[in-house]
Amino acid sequence: MENTPSKKILVVDDDEVVLNSLTEILRRANFEVFSTISGYQAIKLAEENLPDVIILDIILPDIDGGEVAFTLSKKPQTSNIPIIFLTGILKKGEEELIKKSGKHYVLAKPVTANEILTMINKVIGDNQ
């Protein structure tokens, strides 16, 4: 049986409780996880590790998640990485107000383990 490498996920959130919780959930689901609280560090990690998907908070301490997504979209090696924006700006249920835009998806905080894993499987499935 061939040992397939696990999918790589970059998690970016300035709330360390959220960051640690998501990292733990994803590692238990056998994903390889990289994480940071910094937008600039997120760009660096994305370039170095080429994750299969990025979970990205919008409000970060240095640059916002929109700027991170824009910067990555301009680089050939990272332009096709799908991004799941995970934000507290929206209320539950308002995610539907923002349609899938290219490779970007939106989830409102708080999010359950099942919700995040379902979205990741949808995103990875859309991009295989």
C-alpha positions, -999 to +999 in steps of 0.1 A: +000+000+000+014+034-010+018+059+018+003+091+004+016+123+019-008+142+041-023+175+028-006+206+040-026+234+056-015+269+067-035+284+096-032+321+102-051+337+131-040+364+157-061+347+184-037+321+198-066+300+213-082+297+179-048+291+162-039+263+187-074+248+185-075+247+147-039+233+146-049+205+170-081+196+151-063+195+118-034+174+131-058+149+146-074+147+111-039+138+097-031+171+080+004+186+081-001+220+097+019+252+097+006+282+117+013+318+125-003+349+139+014+372+113+003+381+078+039+386+067+050+353+082+020+337+065+032+348+031+067+334+038+053+301+051+030+298+020+060+303-003+082+279+016+056+251+021+031+255-007+001+244+014-029+227-002-052+252+015-048+283+037-072+291+066-068+329+070-082+353+095-090+388+080-079+409+109-042+404+118-018+425+138+005+435+109-013+432+075-048+421+070-058+388+055-070+405+023-035+418+017-020+384+024-044+368-002-037+396-027+001+392-023-001+354-027-023+358-058+004+378-075+031+351-071+030+322-096+039+295-071+011+306-046-016+321-069-037+289-071-037+280-034-073+281-022-080+303+008-107+299+035-113+332+052-122+325+088-135+357+104-154+371+133-165+400+112-195+381+099-223+366+120-232+330+117-252+325+086-239+355+068-212+334+050-238+329+022-238+366+016-203+363+002-202+339-027-172+317-035-149+340-054-123+322-074-103+301-050-116+319-018-142+307+007-156+322+039-166+308+073-178+329+102-164+324+137-170+306+159-166+274+138-169+238+149-144+211+141-169+195+118-176+228+100-139+234+093-132+198+082-162+198+059-151+230+043-115+218+039-127+186+023-149+206-001-121+229-010-095+202-015-121+182-034-128+212-057-091+215-064-081+179-072 
